Amino acid sequence: MPRIAIIGAAHPHVDYVLDELARADRGGFELVGVQDSDRAVAEKHAGRFGVPAYDRAEDLLAEGIDIAVIAGVYGTRGADVIAALRAGAHVLADKPLCTSLVELAQIEAEAASSGRTVNLLLEKRGYPETLAALAVVEAGELGDIVGITTSGPHKLNRAQRPDWFFDRAQYGGILSDLAVHDLDAALLFAPADEGVIRGAVSAPLDGAAGFACYGAATLTTPTTVISAEVSWLTPQASDVHGDYRLRLVGTRGTAEVFWARGRVEVTTQDRPVRLLDLPAGQRPAEEALDAFAAGRAPAVSTAVSLAATRLALLAQESADQGGAVLTWTRSADDVVPTVPTP
């Protein structure tokens, strides 16, 4: 039975995994413990499952962990991922995976040398709307995808955010935090191995130097122009946390994906606008834990996780450099993993 541990639990997305482990139909794992530098946070989650709380990641990793779930303060995640890989654990991480390109290079090297996987929780891949739109694209109804635009606004809920969230050294930046989902989703619809990316940010938050409330990234690949905007500016009175959207422009049609509204509209040269029937989706950590329980690698592979992270970090670096155009290349080789035996 794979032994799983929580290394860092500062972000609520840790519940993606913990809620999955708590499901009555979810077996096959032993939760060994929960670690966080904030003892109260660790004890809160550990108490839910009756497992020990740990102050230090190295102490929990020393217990012989097969899968380390990384969901702590953003600025500590890179070091935690590297420590987990060195301890022989696979990594299942909330985004961002890390906050610097230097850390990402170290993670890539450790994954390759250890033969362990690094899997990012890119939950938009499993949304019903994404799956419905992808089926249309793969069937060729839209022709070649030449343009993709996405919008990812969020409510800030400032009073509920911890202090580290507004510390640039710990947060990492709006593009590295939020744009990773939409850039990855765009590559799902229009795969590419290379391109150039430019980022920009604006609207700093009063009283939080270096914290941008709005950002945009443009990725140009050999076939497609991709534009992703993200923000912390969803009005507080909105009925949704963020009205997330994606628009696909193809040579034979268009598709509008309204993630927050549960709707996908498709219009083609041959058919007027229609609403797609939505398939069953996947919970954020469902497929990855199914894969580990079955002894196989998750569908969101190490290569996919690293490529999406690299894109978001390059976009953030571009913004920090005043909009410099930077080259992006997907990692050519995926790690061949040794997955835990169920």
C-alpha positions in Angstrom: 0.0 0.0 0.0 1.6 3.3 -1.1 2.5 5.6 1.8 1.5 9.2 1.2 2.4 12.3 3.2 1.4 16.0 3.1 4.5 18.2 2.9 3.2 21.7 3.4 -0.5 22.4 3.9 -0.7 26.2 3.9 -2.9 26.5 0.8 -6.5 25.2 0.8 -5.8 23.2 -2.3 -4.4 20.6 0.0 -8.0 19.5 0.4 -8.0 18.3 -3.2 -6.0 15.4 -2.0 -7.3 15.1 1.6 -10.9 15.1 0.5 -10.1 12.4 -2.0 -8.4 10.3 0.6 -11.5 10.7 2.9 -13.9 9.3 0.3 -15.5 6.1 1.3 -14.7 4.5 -2.0 -11.0 5.6 -2.0 -8.7 3.0 -0.6 -5.2 1.9 -1.3 -3.2 4.5 0.5 -1.7 5.0 4.0 -1.6 8.6 5.1 1.5 8.7 7.2 1.4 12.3 8.5 0.9 16.0 7.7 3.7 18.6 7.9 3.6 22.3 7.9 5.8 25.0 9.4 2.7 26.3 11.1 2.0 23.7 13.8 -1.7 24.7 14.0 -2.2 24.1 10.3 -0.5 20.7 10.4 -2.5 19.6 13.5 -5.7 20.7 11.9 -5.3 18.4 8.9 -3.6 15.6 10.7 -6.4 15.5 13.4 -9.0 14.9 10.7 -7.3 11.6 9.9 -5.8 10.7 13.3 -2.2 10.8 12.0 0.8 12.6 13.4 1.6 16.3 12.7 5.2 17.2 11.9 7.1 20.5 12.1 9.9 19.5 9.7 9.6 18.0 6.2 12.7 16.0 6.6 11.4 14.2 9.6 8.2 13.1 7.8 10.1 12.1 4.6 12.3 9.9 6.7 9.3 7.7 7.5 9.6 6.0 4.0 7.2 8.0 1.9 6.1 6.8 -1.6 4.1 10.0 -2.6 4.6 13.5 -1.2 1.8 16.0 -1.7 3.2 19.5 -1.8 0.8 22.3 -0.9 2.7 24.7 1.4 3.8 28.3 1.1 4.7 28.9 -2.5 8.3 30.1 -1.8 9.1 26.8 0.0 7.6 24.4 -2.5 10.7 24.1 -4.7 12.9 23.0 -1.8 10.2 20.6 -0.6 9.8 19.0 -4.1 13.6 18.5 -4.3 13.7 17.1 -0.8 10.9 14.7 -1.6 12.5 13.4 -4.8 15.8 12.9 -3.0 13.9 10.9 -0.4 12.7 8.6 -3.1 9.1 9.9 -3.2 6.9 10.7 -6.2 5.6 14.3 -6.1 1.9 15.4 -6.4 1.9 19.1 -6.2 -0.5 22.0 -6.2 0.5 24.9 -8.4 2.9 26.7 -8.5 5.4 23.8 -8.4 8.1 26.3 -7.5 8.8 30.0 -7.9 12.0 30.2 -9.9 13.6 28.8 -13.0 16.6 27.8 -11.0 14.5 25.6 -8.7 12.7 24.2 -11.8 16.0 23.1 -13.3 17.0 21.4 -10.1 13.6 19.7 -9.9 14.0 18.4 -13.5 17.5 17.1 -12.7 16.3 15.3 -9.5 13.3 13.8 -11.2 15.5 12.4 -14.0 18.1 11.0 -11.6 15.7 9.5 -9.1 13.3 8.0 -11.7 10.4 9.5 -9.7 7.5 11.5 -11.2 6.5 15.1 -10.6 2.8 15.6 -11.2 1.1 19.0 -11.0 -2.6 19.2 -10.1 -3.8 20.9 -13.3 -7.5 20.5 -12.6 -8.8 22.4 -15.6 -7.8 19.4 -17.7 -10.5 17.3 -16.0 -13.3 19.7 -16.1 -16.4 18.5 -18.1 -16.3 21.7 -20.2 -12.6 21.0 -21.2 -13.3 17.4 -22.1 -16.3 18.4 -24.2 -14.4 21.0 -26.1 -11.4 18.8 -26.6 -13.6 16.1 -28.2 -14.8 18.6 -30.8 -11.2 19.8 -31.5 -9.9 16.2 -31.8 -12.8 15.4 -34.2 -11.5 18.2 -36.5 -14.8 20.2 -36.4 -12.9 23.5 -35.8 -10.1 22.8 -38.3 -6.7 23.9 -37.3 -6.6 25.9 -34.0 -4.8 29.2 -34.8 -5.9 31.4 -31.9 -6.7 30.8 -28.2 -7.6 33.4 -25.6 -8.3 32.7 -21.9 -9.4 34.8 -19.0 -8.8 33.7 -15.4 -10.1 36.3 -12.9 -10.3 35.5 -9.2 -11.7 37.2 -6.1 -8.9 38.3 -3.9 -10.8 38.0 -0.6 -7.9 40.0 0.9 -8.9 39.6 4.6 -8.7 35.8 4.3 -5.3 35.8 2.7 -2.2 35.1 4.9 0.6 37.6 5.1 3.0 35.4 3.0 0.6 35.7 0.0 1.5 39.4 -0.3 5.2 38.9 0.1 6.7 38.6 -3.4 9.6 36.4 -2.3 7.1 33.9 -1.0 4.3 34.4 -3.5 6.4 34.4 -6.7 4.1 36.5 -8.9 0.6 36.5 -10.4 1.6 34.8 -13.7 3.6 32.0 -12.1 0.6 31.4 -9.7 -2.4 31.7 -12.0 -1.4 31.6 -15.7 0.0 28.1 -15.4 -3.6 26.6 -15.7 -4.6 28.5 -18.8 -1.3 28.1 -20.6 -1.4 24.4 -20.0 -5.1 24.2 -21.1 -4.2 26.0 -24.3 -1.4 23.5 -25.1 -4.0 20.7 -24.6 -6.0 22.1 -27.5 -3.0 23.2 -29.6 0.0 21.1 -28.7 3.4 22.7 -29.3 7.0 22.0 -28.3 8.4 25.5 -28.7 7.5 29.1 -28.9 8.2 32.6 -27.6 6.5 34.1 -24.6 6.0 37.6 -23.2 4.4 38.6 -19.9 3.1 41.9 -18.4 1.6 42.8 -15.1 -0.1 45.9 -13.7 -2.4 47.3 -11.0 -0.3 46.9 -7.8 -2.3 46.4 -4.6 -2.3 49.3 -2.1 -0.1 48.4 0.8 1.4 45.3 -0.8 4.5 46.4 -2.7 5.3 44.0 -5.6 1.9 42.3 -5.6 0.2 42.7 -9.0 -3.5 42.3 -9.3 -3.6 41.9 -13.1 -1.3 40.0 -15.5 -1.3 38.8 -19.1 0.9 36.4 -21.0 1.2 35.8 -24.8 2.7 32.6 -26.2 3.3 32.4 -29.9 4.0 28.8 -31.2 4.6 27.8 -34.8 0.8 27.2 -35.3 -1.1 29.2 -32.7 -1.2 32.6 -30.9 -2.2 32.1 -27.3 -3.2 34.9 -24.9 -3.9 34.4 -21.3 -5.1 37.1 -18.8 -5.4 36.6 -15.1 -6.3 38.8 -12.2 -7.4 39.2 -8.6 -10.1 41.7 -9.7 -13.3 39.7 -9.8 -15.9 42.0 -8.1 -16.8 40.9 -4.6 -20.5 40.9 -5.5 -20.0 38.4 -8.3 -21.9 35.2 -8.1 -18.7 33.2 -8.9 -15.1 33.2 -7.6 -13.9 33.8 -11.1 -15.8 33.8 -14.5 -13.1 31.6 -16.1 -13.3 31.4 -19.9 -11.5 30.1 -23.0 -12.1 30.8 -26.7 -10.8 28.6 -29.5 -10.5 30.0 -33.0 -10.1 27.5 -35.7 -9.9 27.6 -39.5 -13.4 26.0 -39.6 -15.1 27.2 -36.5 -14.9 28.5 -32.9 -15.7 27.3 -29.4 -16.4 29.3 -26.3 -15.7 27.5 -23.0 -17.4 29.0 -19.9 -15.9 27.0 -17.1 -17.7 28.9 -14.3 -21.0 28.6 -16.1 -20.9 25.0 -17.1 -21.4 25.7 -20.8 -19.5 25.2 -24.1 -20.8 26.9 -27.3 -19.5 25.7 -30.7 -20.1 27.4 -34.1 -18.7 26.0 -37.4 -18.8 26.7 -41.1 -21.5 24.0 -41.4 -23.6 24.4 -38.2 -24.9 27.3 -36.2 -24.1 27.8 -32.6 -24.9 24.8 -30.4 -24.4 23.9 -26.8 -22.4 20.8 -26.1 -23.5 18.0 -23.8 -21.0 17.8 -21.0 -19.5 14.5 -20.0 -18.6 13.5 -16.4 -15.5 15.3 -15.3 -12.8 14.4 -12.9 -12.1 15.7 -9.4 -8.8 17.5 -9.1 -6.7 14.7 -7.6 -8.9 11.8 -8.7 -6.9 10.6 -11.8 -3.5 11.0 -10.2 -4.4 8.9 -7.1 -6.2 6.3 -9.3 -2.9 6.0 -11.2 -0.7 5.7 -8.2 -3.1 3.1 -6.6 -2.9 1.1 -9.8 0.9 1.3 -10.0 1.0 3.5 -13.1 2.1 7.0 -13.8 -0.5 9.8 -13.7 -1.8 11.2 -17.0 -0.4 14.7 -16.2 3.2 13.5 -16.6 6.5 14.9 -15.4 7.1 16.5 -18.8 3.7 18.1 -18.9 4.1 19.4 -15.3 7.5 20.9 -16.0 6.5 22.4 -19.4 3.5 24.2 -17.9 5.6 25.4 -15.0 8.4 26.6 -17.2 5.9 28.6 -19.4 4.4 30.3 -16.4 7.8 31.1 -14.8 9.1 32.5 -18.1 6.0 34.7 -18.4 6.6 36.0 -15.0 10.3 36.6 -15.7 9.3 38.4 -18.9 7.0 40.7 -17.0 9.7 41.4 -14.4 12.0 42.4 -17.3 9.5 44.9 -18.7 8.0 42.5 -21.3 11.1 40.9 -22.7 10.4 38.2 -25.3 11.7 34.9 -24.0 12.1 31.5 -25.8 10.2 28.5 -24.4 11.1 24.9 -25.3 9.2 21.9 -24.0 11.4 19.2 -22.3 12.0 16.6 -24.9 12.2 13.5 -22.7 9.8 12.5 -20.0 10.9 10.6 -16.9 10.4 6.9 -17.0 9.0 6.4 -13.6 9.0 3.6 -11.0 5.6 3.8 -9.5 4.6 2.4 -6.1 3.2 -1.1 -6.1 -0.5 -1.2 -5.0 
